[in-house]
Amino acid sequence: MRRLALVLALLPLPLSAAEFFTLKGHGGPIMGIAAAPDGRIATASFDNSVGVWNSHKPRWLEGHEAAVNTVIFNGIAVYSAGDDFTLRRWPGGDVVGRHKGKIVNIAASKTHVATASWDGTIGIWPVDGSDPKMLGPTGSGVNAVTFSPDGTRLYSAGMDGILREWDMASGAEIRQIVKHGFGINQLVFNTTDGWLAYGAVDGVTRIIDPETGAELHDFTLDRRPILALALSPDRRQLAVGDGQGYIMVIDTESWTISHDFRATLRGPVWALAFSPDGENIHAGGIDDAMYSWPLASLSEHEQMAGAERSFLKNPDEMGNGERQFARKCSICHALTADGKRRAGPTLHGLFGRRAGTLPGYLYSGTLKNADIIWTDETINALFDQGPDHYIPGSKMPMQRIAGDQDRADLIAYLRRATATDN
């Protein structure tokens, strides 16, 4: 019954386009967005979850044990992948693929799903469940993958700045189309007109002929890095998101810039997708919400990240303990009893609590079985040794606080800020 309920929850109830709206509910930055032809929107977040939105109501897909970086609809299911090295298929959340490093991009053809991983390989996962194939290693992290129109070729790009073409039947690298010199972060293939767009670390946005590698158009501006590309369903608009918070929209018929919008008050644009009718552009960044702007009136609506994030506050305005929390903990953990969905559990009532016991949070097996009570001593040891040494196998990021006084100030701040009488 639970599986049937999830299937029903994923059935379409489209969000209206041509209006400004936000999708709120995540407890961390939005890292990936996918829009289905029927109007559903999927959001992947740093909070370890995927939201599938029918109107403004999400169905939360839980199962990832670290940040979710990318999500895609393939017409049959929802696929997501992230920092826990896994590719998951929904409904159900079954692990259908696993890498040895984080997965940062997914592409889908009619028969396969491809994953780009920082372990230097590309995973090819047949949708019928038959044996997968690994392409590479390439010698550096892979950032992006996309299929040719007929699905017989795959294109990849990565940290080495090389855009490669692969044969799907044999798994062999056919050729290196572009040697850019700087890392390539994003790829988009126009399957109708046969051009390929890429965005790179140095801010380059170029359109090339994938057959020859010849440059067709260059829309490089003085903004870097390029972090997101999206093509509208009618192939007439290409959106580009960068590290300085702008969304540039290129008219692919006239090859001119039709919009250049400062989408964020602060921070980058990490994810982009068009609505099915091409009238809205959806975007994600350091804000916990997804924003969607009508292209016809971009500048008339609010910008993303209007609320101050604690990790962006002026360090001079905080005491040392609060500063340590803002830098090391705040993006993953809330301090209040009603803390929002986050990558980590709320720290409210932390002292005296046994590790891995807060109801409603999906802990790793390691932490659930850890015989640790959170005290001044155990918290000090956690940050002195680092989570990867103190609790090997934990989902907590690998970080240390080396200074004795910094750890003492953090613990004193947490005692005050997490007290149950606050």
C-alpha positions in Angstrom: 0.0 0.0 0.0 2.8 2.4 0.8 4.3 1.8 -2.7 0.9 2.4 -4.3 0.5 5.6 -2.3 3.9 6.9 -3.5 3.0 6.1 -7.1 -0.2 8.0 -6.7 1.6 10.9 -5.1 3.9 11.2 -8.1 0.9 11.6 -10.5 0.7 15.0 -12.1 -1.0 18.0 -10.7 0.8 20.7 -12.7 2.1 23.9 -11.3 0.9 26.9 -13.3 3.5 28.6 -15.4 3.8 32.3 -16.4 3.5 33.3 -12.7 6.2 33.9 -10.1 6.3 31.3 -7.4 8.6 29.6 -4.9 8.7 26.0 -3.6 9.5 26.0 0.1 10.1 23.1 2.4 13.7 22.0 1.9 16.2 22.6 4.8 19.3 23.2 2.6 20.4 24.7 -0.7 18.8 23.5 -3.9 21.4 21.6 -6.0 19.3 20.1 -8.8 16.0 20.7 -10.5 14.0 18.6 -13.1 10.7 19.5 -14.8 8.5 16.7 -16.2 6.4 17.3 -19.3 3.2 16.9 -17.2 4.2 19.8 -14.9 5.7 18.0 -11.9 8.9 19.5 -10.5 11.6 17.5 -8.7 14.2 19.3 -6.5 17.4 17.8 -5.1 18.8 19.4 -2.0 21.8 19.6 0.4 19.3 18.4 3.0 19.7 14.8 1.7 16.2 14.7 0.2 14.3 15.0 -3.1 11.0 16.8 -3.3 8.5 15.9 -6.0 6.0 18.8 -6.2 2.4 18.5 -7.2 1.2 22.1 -7.1 3.0 23.5 -4.0 2.9 20.3 -1.9 5.9 18.1 -1.9 6.2 14.4 -1.6 9.6 13.8 0.1 11.8 11.0 -1.2 14.1 10.0 1.6 16.9 7.5 1.4 20.1 9.3 0.4 22.7 9.5 3.2 24.3 12.7 2.0 23.5 15.8 -0.2 21.5 15.1 -3.3 23.2 16.8 -6.3 21.1 15.9 -9.3 17.6 14.6 -10.2 15.9 13.6 -13.5 12.6 12.3 -14.9 13.0 9.7 -17.6 9.3 9.2 -18.4 9.1 6.1 -16.2 10.7 7.0 -12.9 12.5 9.6 -11.0 16.3 9.1 -10.6 18.5 11.0 -8.1 22.1 10.9 -7.1 24.5 12.6 -4.8 27.4 12.7 -2.3 26.6 9.3 -0.9 27.9 7.8 -4.2 24.5 6.2 -5.1 22.1 6.4 -7.9 18.5 5.8 -6.7 15.3 5.1 -8.5 11.9 6.3 -7.3 9.3 5.3 -6.2 11.0 3.0 -3.8 14.5 4.6 -3.5 16.2 1.4 -4.7 20.0 1.8 -5.2 20.5 0.9 -8.9 24.0 2.2 -9.2 27.0 3.0 -7.0 30.3 4.9 -7.6 33.4 5.3 -5.5 33.0 9.1 -5.4 30.1 11.6 -5.4 27.8 11.7 -8.4 27.1 15.2 -9.8 25.1 14.7 -12.9 22.6 12.3 -14.5 21.4 11.9 -18.1 18.7 9.6 -19.5 18.0 8.0 -22.9 15.0 5.7 -23.6 17.0 2.7 -22.5 19.8 3.9 -20.1 20.6 6.2 -17.3 24.2 7.7 -17.2 25.9 9.1 -14.2 28.9 11.4 -14.0 31.1 10.9 -10.9 34.1 12.6 -9.3 35.7 9.1 -9.1 36.6 9.7 -12.8 34.1 7.2 -14.3 30.8 7.2 -16.0 28.1 4.7 -15.0 25.7 3.3 -17.6 22.7 1.7 -16.0 20.1 0.0 -18.2 16.6 0.9 -17.2 15.5 -2.8 -17.6 17.9 -3.8 -14.8 20.4 -5.7 -16.9 24.1 -5.5 -16.2 25.6 -2.0 -15.9 28.7 -0.8 -17.6 31.4 1.6 -16.4 33.2 3.9 -18.8 36.7 5.2 -18.0 38.4 6.0 -15.8 39.1 9.3 -17.5 41.9 10.4 -15.2 39.8 13.2 -13.5 36.4 13.9 -12.1 33.5 13.8 -14.5 31.1 16.7 -14.1 28.5 16.2 -16.9 27.0 13.7 -19.3 24.5 13.8 -22.1 23.3 11.4 -24.7 23.1 11.8 -28.5 19.6 11.9 -30.0 19.6 8.2 -30.9 21.2 7.1 -27.6 24.1 5.4 -29.4 26.7 7.9 -28.3 27.4 9.6 -24.9 29.2 12.8 -24.3 31.1 13.6 -21.1 33.0 16.5 -19.7 35.0 17.0 -16.6 37.6 18.6 -14.4 40.4 18.1 -17.1 38.5 20.3 -19.5 38.1 17.5 -22.1 34.8 16.9 -23.8 34.7 13.2 -24.8 32.5 11.1 -27.1 31.8 7.5 -26.1 30.4 4.5 -28.0 27.5 3.1 -26.0 27.7 -0.4 -27.5 31.4 -1.0 -26.8 32.0 1.5 -24.0 35.0 2.8 -25.8 36.1 6.4 -26.0 35.8 7.4 -29.6 37.5 10.8 -29.5 38.2 14.0 -27.6 36.1 16.8 -29.2 37.3 19.7 -27.1 40.3 20.3 -24.9 39.3 23.4 -23.1 42.1 23.8 -20.6 39.7 24.6 -17.7 37.2 22.3 -16.1 33.9 21.9 -18.0 30.9 21.8 -15.6 27.9 21.5 -17.8 26.7 20.1 -21.1 23.4 20.4 -23.1 22.7 18.6 -26.4 20.1 20.1 -28.7 18.7 16.8 -30.1 16.7 18.6 -32.8 19.3 20.9 -34.3 22.4 18.9 -33.4 24.5 21.4 -31.5 26.2 21.0 -28.2 26.6 23.7 -25.5 29.1 23.6 -22.7 29.8 25.8 -19.7 33.2 25.9 -17.9 35.0 27.0 -14.8 36.5 30.0 -16.4 33.1 31.4 -17.4 33.1 30.2 -21.0 29.7 29.4 -22.5 30.1 28.0 -26.1 28.0 26.3 -28.7 29.8 23.8 -30.9 29.2 21.3 -33.7 29.6 17.9 -31.9 30.7 16.3 -35.2 33.6 18.5 -35.8 34.2 20.4 -32.6 33.9 23.7 -34.5 32.8 26.7 -32.4 29.5 28.0 -33.6 28.7 30.7 -31.0 30.4 32.1 -27.9 28.4 33.8 -25.1 31.2 34.1 -22.6 30.8 37.0 -20.2 33.0 38.2 -17.3 31.3 35.9 -14.8 32.5 32.6 -13.5 32.1 29.7 -13.0 29.3 28.4 -15.2 27.3 26.1 -12.9 24.0 25.4 -14.7 22.7 25.0 -18.2 19.1 24.3 -19.3 17.4 24.0 -22.7 13.7 24.9 -23.1 11.4 22.1 -24.3 11.0 23.9 -27.7 14.8 24.2 -28.0 14.4 28.0 -28.6 16.0 29.1 -25.3 19.2 28.2 -23.5 19.5 29.3 -19.9 22.9 29.8 -18.2 23.5 30.1 -14.4 26.8 31.3 -12.9 28.7 31.6 -9.7 27.8 35.3 -9.4 24.1 34.7 -9.3 23.1 35.6 -12.9 20.8 33.8 -15.2 21.5 34.6 -18.9 18.9 33.4 -21.4 20.0 32.9 -25.0 17.6 33.0 -28.0 18.8 30.0 -30.0 17.0 31.1 -33.2 18.6 34.6 -33.4 21.6 33.6 -31.2 21.3 36.7 -29.1 21.0 37.3 -25.4 17.3 37.8 -24.6 17.6 38.1 -20.8 20.4 38.7 -18.4 19.0 38.7 -14.9 20.6 39.0 -11.5 18.6 36.1 -9.9 20.2 36.1 -6.4 21.0 38.8 -3.9 24.0 36.8 -2.9 25.5 33.4 -3.9 25.5 31.3 -7.1 22.8 29.7 -9.3 23.4 26.0 -9.0 20.4 24.6 -10.8 18.1 25.5 -13.7 15.1 24.0 -15.5 12.4 25.4 -17.8 8.7 24.8 -17.3 7.1 22.5 -19.9 5.7 25.5 -21.9 9.1 27.4 -21.7 7.4 30.4 -20.1 9.1 30.1 -16.7 12.7 29.4 -15.5 13.1 27.5 -12.3 16.3 28.1 -10.3 18.1 26.9 -7.2 20.9 28.3 -5.1 22.0 28.8 -1.5 18.4 29.6 -0.5 16.3 26.7 0.9 13.6 27.4 -1.7 13.3 26.9 -5.4 12.4 30.1 -7.3 10.4 30.3 -10.6 10.3 33.5 -12.6 8.2 34.2 -15.8 10.7 35.1 -18.5 8.4 37.8 -19.7 8.8 39.7 -16.4 12.0 38.6 -14.8 13.1 41.9 -13.3 9.6 42.6 -11.7 9.9 39.8 -9.0 12.0 39.2 -6.0 15.5 37.8 -6.1 16.7 34.6 -4.4 18.4 34.4 -1.0 16.8 37.4 0.5 17.1 36.0 4.0 20.4 36.1 5.7 22.1 32.6 6.0 24.1 32.3 9.2 27.2 31.1 7.4 27.1 34.4 5.4 26.9 36.7 8.5 29.7 39.1 9.2 32.1 37.2 11.5 32.8 40.4 13.4 29.2 40.5 14.5 29.4 37.1 16.3 31.3 35.7 19.3 33.8 33.0 18.6 31.5 30.1 19.5 28.7 31.3 17.3 31.2 31.9 14.5 32.5 28.3 14.8 28.9 27.0 14.6 28.1 29.3 11.6 31.1 28.1 9.7 31.1 24.4 10.6 27.6 23.4 11.6 24.8 25.8 10.6 24.2 24.6 7.0 23.4 21.1 8.2 22.0 21.6 11.7 19.2 23.7 13.3 19.2 24.8 16.9 15.5 24.9 17.6 13.0 22.2 18.4 11.0 22.9 15.2 14.2 22.9 13.1 13.5 22.5 9.4 14.5 19.6 7.3 18.2 19.6 7.2 21.1 17.4 6.2 21.7 16.7 9.9 19.3 16.5 12.9 18.4 19.5 15.0 20.8 20.0 17.9 18.0 21.2 20.2 18.4 19.3 23.5 21.7 17.9 22.3 23.5 17.6 25.7 22.7 14.3 27.4 21.1 12.8 24.3 22.3 9.5 22.9 23.7 9.7 19.4 21.4 8.4 16.7 18.2 8.6 18.7 16.3 11.7 17.6 12.9 10.6 16.2 12.2 11.3 12.6 15.8 11.6 11.4 17.3 9.0 9.0 20.6 8.2 10.7 23.3 6.0 9.2 23.5 2.6 10.7 26.9 3.5 12.2 25.5 6.4 14.3 22.3 4.4 15.3 24.6 1.8 16.8 27.1 4.1 18.3 27.3 4.0 22.1 27.9 7.8 22.5 26.2 10.3 24.7 26.6 13.9 23.7 28.6 15.8 26.4 31.3 18.4 26.5 33.9 15.6 26.3 32.3 13.7 23.4 31.6 16.8 21.3 35.2 18.0 22.0 36.5 14.6 20.8 34.3 14.7 17.7 35.8 17.9 16.4 39.3 17.2 17.7 39.6 13.9 15.8 37.1 14.7 13.1 33.8 12.7 12.5 35.5 10.4 10.0 37.9 9.2 12.8 35.6 9.5 15.8 32.6 7.8 14.2 33.9 6.0 11.1 31.1 5.5 8.6 29.1 8.5 9.8 27.3 10.8 7.3 28.9 13.8 9.0 31.3 15.8 6.7 35.0 15.3 7.3 36.1 18.3 9.3 38.1 19.2 12.4 38.4 22.2 14.7 42.0 22.2 15.5 42.2 25.0 18.2 41.4 24.0 21.8 39.9 27.3 22.5 37.8 27.3 19.3 36.3 23.9 20.4 35.7 25.1 23.9 33.9 28.2 22.7 31.8 26.2 20.3 30.7 23.8 23.1 29.9 26.8 25.4 27.8 28.3 22.6 26.0 25.0 21.9 25.2 24.6 25.6 23.4 28.0 25.6 21.8 27.7 22.1 20.5 24.2 22.3 19.1 24.3 25.9 15.5 23.0 26.0 14.4 26.1 28.0 15.3 28.4 25.2 
